[in-house]
Amino acid sequence: MCGRFNLIDSPEIQWLCETLGISLFPHQGSRDIAPGGTIAIVHNAGGQRKVSDAIWWLFLDHATLKPNYKYASFNSRYDKLSQKRSISYQPYRESRCIIPASAFVEGLGDKKTYHKIELEKSAIAFGGLYKEHLNRQTGELVYSASIITLPPLVPQWNAIHPKSMPLMLDFEDEALVEKWLDPEFSDVEEFEALLEPRVQKNMVVTKIGKPSKWDPIEDSFMIRK
């Protein structure tokens, strides 16, 4: 994943919130979110679904609770989830989350070709992981998070981002959402099918100029399920 997404109030986002039984705060919306920024995560806290602010970088410096830039942990690769020494191994089994979004940006890797990806008539529910940290000075909890990434999807994806694509969950599947957010559910073998890349909903893809500007420079096209 290139490393940018946005979260904009819309009927699609409102539908996601209603389906998940959550509410987003106005400050959690943004037209451009980059790694290290603040994102909203949906997780289970005390048996209840909760929306919390989190730093979009799973591995934080223990002293400062700021992103540890030695490790690019804003994404968690699918093939690292089963490696016991990886940063994502324990969170995948104990602290999964959903990261709501409206659209995201993928880069080809040549530093000049970028695309905006949306789901047709739907918000996006990224499959994510989070960690909980205690701020020893304030006593407050600080959350950090990452988005799980999968192998490339379909031939069309090679011209968008040939290395990976983000995991997007079907937030209308209540049984899946319950298990995904349940910190007591550790039978992650049930999630193996999720790690197989596929198009669950039609994707609207638009070539853009500067990633932070999200400015379209060509007509959109569709990748269909």
Kinemage of the C-alpha trace (Angstrom):
@kinemage 1
@onewidth
@group {chain A} dominant
@subgroup {mainchain}
@vectorlist {calphas} color= white
{ca met a 1} P 0.000 0.000 0.000
{ca cys a 2} L 1.310 3.435 -0.940
{ca gly a 3} L 0.518 4.881 2.440
{ca arg a 4} L -2.311 7.393 2.163
{ca phe a 5} L -6.040 7.250 2.684
{ca asn a 6} L -8.881 9.568 3.586
{ca leu a 7} L -12.008 9.481 5.697
{ca ile a 8} L -14.747 11.848 4.566
{ca asp a 9} L -18.273 12.114 5.918
{ca ser a 10} L -20.605 10.658 3.301
{ca pro a 11} L -23.662 8.402 2.995
{ca glu a 12} L -21.272 5.491 2.504
{ca ile a 13} L -19.388 6.212 5.733
{ca gln a 14} L -22.655 6.750 7.577
{ca trp a 15} L -23.821 3.360 6.307
{ca leu a 16} L -20.624 1.745 7.609
{ca cys a 17} L -21.102 3.364 11.020
{ca glu a 18} L -24.739 2.266 11.209
{ca thr a 19} L -23.825 -1.285 10.196
{ca leu a 20} L -21.029 -1.532 12.765
{ca gly a 21} L -23.016 0.254 15.460
{ca ile a 22} L -20.450 3.012 15.977
{ca ser a 23} L -20.120 6.779 15.714
{ca leu a 24} L -17.169 8.721 14.366
{ca phe a 25} L -16.133 12.054 15.840
{ca pro a 26} L -15.786 15.075 13.522
{ca his a 27} L -12.051 15.397 14.239
{ca gln a 28} L -11.454 11.854 12.961
{ca gly a 29} L -12.309 12.785 9.392
{ca ser a 30} L -9.548 13.945 7.079
{ca arg a 31} L -9.075 14.424 3.344
{ca asp a 32} L -5.481 13.199 3.507
{ca ile a 33} L -3.974 10.840 6.094
{ca ala a 34} L -0.340 9.769 5.811
{ca pro a 35} L 1.660 7.255 7.869
{ca gly a 36} L 2.399 8.537 11.347
{ca gly a 37} L -0.832 10.533 11.371
{ca thr a 38} L -3.899 10.024 13.533
{ca ile a 39} L -6.516 7.558 12.348
{ca ala a 40} L -9.743 6.108 13.743
{ca ile a 41} L -9.825 2.434 14.715
{ca val a 42} L -12.840 0.310 15.617
{ca his a 43} L -11.975 -2.232 18.297
{ca asn a 44} L -13.428 -4.152 21.213
{ca ala a 45} L -12.964 -2.658 24.669
{ca gly a 46} L -14.616 -4.278 27.671
{ca gly a 47} L -16.973 -6.223 25.464
{ca gln a 48} L -18.149 -3.121 23.621
{ca arg a 49} L -17.257 -1.755 20.202
{ca lys a 50} L -15.336 1.458 20.553
{ca val a 51} L -13.817 4.018 18.215
{ca ser a 52} L -10.412 5.328 19.314
{ca asp a 53} L -7.748 7.579 17.882
{ca ala a 54} L -4.567 5.733 16.959
{ca ile a 55} L -1.190 6.514 15.473
{ca trp a 56} L -0.908 4.958 12.030
{ca trp a 57} L 2.353 3.172 12.834
{ca leu a 58} L 2.206 -0.087 14.780
{ca phe a 59} L 5.702 -0.030 16.309
{ca leu a 60} L 6.291 3.016 18.513
{ca asp a 61} L 9.396 4.186 20.319
{ca his a 62} L 8.942 2.991 23.897
{ca ala a 63} L 10.221 6.226 25.437
{ca thr a 64} L 8.425 8.804 23.294
{ca leu a 65} L 5.419 6.795 22.040
{ca lys a 66} L 6.066 8.252 18.592
{ca pro a 67} L 6.572 6.219 15.398
{ca asn a 68} L 9.796 4.244 15.342
{ca tyr a 69} L 10.896 5.078 11.821
{ca lys a 70} L 13.497 2.310 11.763
{ca tyr a 71} L 10.641 -0.033 10.925
{ca ala a 72} L 7.966 0.777 8.332
{ca ser a 73} L 5.131 -0.651 10.401
{ca phe a 74} L 2.177 1.335 9.044
{ca asn a 75} L 1.409 -1.842 7.075
{ca ser a 76} L 1.595 -5.456 8.261
{ca arg a 77} L 2.352 -7.950 5.519
{ca tyr a 78} L 0.145 -11.039 5.347
{ca asp a 79} L 3.150 -13.390 5.328
{ca lys a 80} L 4.494 -11.898 8.576
{ca leu a 81} L 1.317 -12.646 10.538
{ca ser a 82} L 2.402 -16.237 11.170
{ca gln a 83} L 6.035 -15.452 12.031
{ca lys a 84} L 6.395 -15.530 15.807
{ca arg a 85} L 9.170 -12.926 15.948
{ca ser a 86} L 7.340 -10.388 13.802
{ca ile a 87} L 5.766 -7.234 15.226
{ca ser a 88} L 2.358 -8.267 13.931
{ca tyr a 89} L 2.254 -11.868 15.219
{ca gln a 90} L 0.696 -11.183 18.643
{ca pro a 91} L -1.659 -8.357 17.580
{ca tyr a 92} L -3.064 -10.595 14.827
{ca arg a 93} L -4.121 -13.032 17.530
{ca glu a 94} L -5.170 -10.613 20.254
{ca ser a 95} L -5.897 -7.111 18.993
{ca arg a 96} L -7.407 -6.849 15.547
{ca cys a 97} L -9.320 -3.749 14.476
{ca ile a 98} L -11.209 -2.181 11.612
{ca ile a 99} L -9.938 1.058 10.094
{ca pro a 100} L -12.698 2.963 8.258
{ca ala a 101} L -11.827 4.862 5.097
{ca ser a 102} L -13.395 6.498 2.063
{ca ala a 103} L -10.561 5.948 -0.429
{ca phe a 104} L -6.844 5.186 -0.556
{ca val a 105} L -3.866 5.930 -2.784
{ca glu a 106} L -1.543 3.392 -4.376
{ca gly a 107} L 1.739 4.235 -6.079
{ca leu a 108} L 3.408 2.267 -8.850
{ca gly a 109} L 6.815 2.757 -7.234
{ca asp a 110} L 8.250 5.087 -9.871
{ca lys a 111} L 7.455 8.197 -7.756
{ca lys a 112} L 5.229 9.609 -10.471
{ca thr a 113} L 2.324 7.192 -11.058
{ca tyr a 114} L -0.457 7.211 -8.452
{ca his a 115} L -4.068 6.078 -8.352
{ca lys a 116} L -6.984 6.742 -6.036
{ca ile a 117} L -9.037 3.640 -5.252
{ca glu a 118} L -12.621 3.689 -4.001
{ca leu a 119} L -15.242 0.966 -3.626
{ca glu a 120} L -18.328 1.518 -5.741
{ca lys a 121} L -21.117 2.896 -3.527
{ca ser a 122} L -19.382 1.688 -0.373
{ca ala a 123} L -17.040 2.783 2.373
{ca ile a 124} L -13.876 0.782 3.069
{ca ala a 125} L -13.251 -1.290 6.187
{ca phe a 126} L -9.528 -2.021 6.285
{ca gly a 127} L -8.510 -5.081 8.271
{ca gly a 128} L -6.054 -3.750 10.820
{ca leu a 129} L -4.009 -4.540 13.911
{ca tyr a 130} L -3.432 -2.356 16.925
{ca lys a 131} L -1.314 -2.156 20.062
{ca glu a 132} L -2.042 -0.474 23.373
{ca his a 133} L 0.605 1.625 25.128
{ca leu a 134} L 0.579 3.329 28.524
{ca asn a 135} L 1.809 6.903 28.655
{ca arg a 136} L 3.704 6.793 31.957
{ca gln a 137} L 3.579 10.562 32.344
{ca thr a 138} L -0.149 11.049 31.871
{ca gly a 139} L -1.509 7.594 32.623
{ca glu a 140} L -3.428 7.684 29.337
{ca leu a 141} L -3.630 4.860 26.839
{ca val a 142} L -2.084 5.449 23.424
{ca tyr a 143} L -3.024 3.242 20.478
{ca ser a 144} L -0.929 2.433 17.434
{ca ala a 145} L -2.188 0.580 14.378
{ca ser a 146} L -1.344 -0.861 10.982
{ca ile a 147} L -3.229 -2.078 7.903
{ca ile a 148} L -2.767 -5.672 6.787
{ca thr a 149} L -1.548 -5.967 3.209
{ca leu a 150} L -2.040 -8.857 0.801
{ca pro a 151} L -0.295 -10.004 -2.396
{ca pro a 152} L -1.208 -8.224 -5.649
{ca leu a 153} L -4.767 -8.839 -6.714
{ca val a 154} L -5.525 -9.086 -10.408
{ca pro a 155} L -3.611 -8.294 -13.635
{ca gln a 156} L -4.954 -4.714 -13.622
{ca trp a 157} L -3.286 -4.181 -10.246
{ca asn a 158} L 0.191 -4.546 -11.765
{ca ala a 159} L -0.161 -1.061 -13.249
{ca ile a 160} L -1.336 0.350 -9.895
{ca his a 161} L 0.840 -1.193 -7.171
{ca pro a 162} L 2.488 -4.500 -8.122
{ca lys a 163} L 3.728 -5.408 -4.627
{ca ser a 164} L 0.608 -5.469 -2.465
{ca met a 165} L -2.924 -4.314 -1.747
{ca pro a 166} L -4.702 -3.650 1.560
{ca leu a 167} L -7.027 -6.130 3.229
{ca met a 168} L -10.610 -4.887 2.969
{ca leu a 169} L -13.257 -6.614 5.076
{ca asp a 170} L -16.923 -7.099 4.299
{ca phe a 171} L -18.346 -5.003 7.128
{ca glu a 172} L -21.853 -6.307 6.369
{ca asp a 173} L -20.763 -9.803 7.430
{ca glu a 174} L -21.714 -9.571 11.106
{ca ala a 175} L -20.296 -12.993 12.026
{ca leu a 176} L -16.936 -12.058 10.495
{ca val a 177} L -16.868 -8.657 12.186
{ca glu a 178} L -17.680 -10.216 15.565
{ca lys a 179} L -14.804 -12.679 15.308
{ca trp a 180} L -12.385 -10.135 13.866
{ca leu a 181} L -12.934 -7.687 16.716
{ca asp a 182} L -13.120 -10.310 19.477
{ca pro a 183} L -9.802 -10.239 21.410
{ca glu a 184} L -10.604 -13.697 22.804
{ca phe a 185} L -10.926 -15.249 19.335
{ca ser a 186} L -7.464 -16.564 18.491
{ca asp a 187} L -8.340 -19.276 15.963
{ca val a 188} L -6.853 -17.194 13.163
{ca glu a 189} L -6.883 -20.160 10.792
{ca glu a 190} L -10.495 -19.148 10.158
{ca phe a 191} L -9.197 -15.927 8.610
{ca glu a 192} L -6.973 -17.638 6.034
{ca ala a 193} L -9.512 -17.097 3.262
{ca leu a 194} L -9.378 -13.345 3.971
{ca leu a 195} L -5.681 -13.350 3.151
{ca glu a 196} L -6.380 -14.579 -0.376
{ca pro a 197} L -6.619 -11.419 -2.525
{ca arg a 198} L -9.870 -10.966 -4.388
{ca val a 199} L -12.245 -8.230 -5.466
{ca gln a 200} L -15.212 -8.263 -3.053
{ca lys a 201} L -16.786 -5.068 -4.379
{ca asn a 202} L -16.260 -3.162 -7.600
{ca met a 203} L -13.307 -0.783 -7.385
{ca val a 204} L -13.330 2.676 -8.946
{ca val a 205} L -9.769 3.627 -9.895
{ca thr a 206} L -8.669 7.145 -10.843
{ca lys a 207} L -5.184 8.234 -11.853
{ca ile a 208} L -4.101 11.266 -9.812
{ca gly a 209} L -1.208 13.710 -9.771
{ca lys a 210} L 0.360 14.530 -6.414
{ca pro a 211} L -0.725 11.981 -3.788
{ca ser a 212} L -1.347 14.554 -1.067
{ca lys a 213} L -3.525 16.609 -3.436
{ca trp a 214} L -5.663 13.689 -4.665
{ca asp a 215} L -6.070 15.556 -7.982
{ca pro a 216} L -7.528 13.427 -10.809
{ca ile a 217} L -5.681 13.636 -14.116
{ca glu a 218} L -7.495 10.915 -16.091
{ca asp a 219} L -10.967 9.421 -16.281
{ca ser a 220} L -11.819 6.678 -13.790
{ca phe a 221} L -12.035 3.008 -14.694
{ca met a 222} L -13.485 -0.016 -12.916
{ca ile a 223} L -12.011 -3.223 -11.570
{ca arg a 224} L -15.015 -5.509 -11.196
{ca lys a 225} L -15.559 -8.347 -8.756
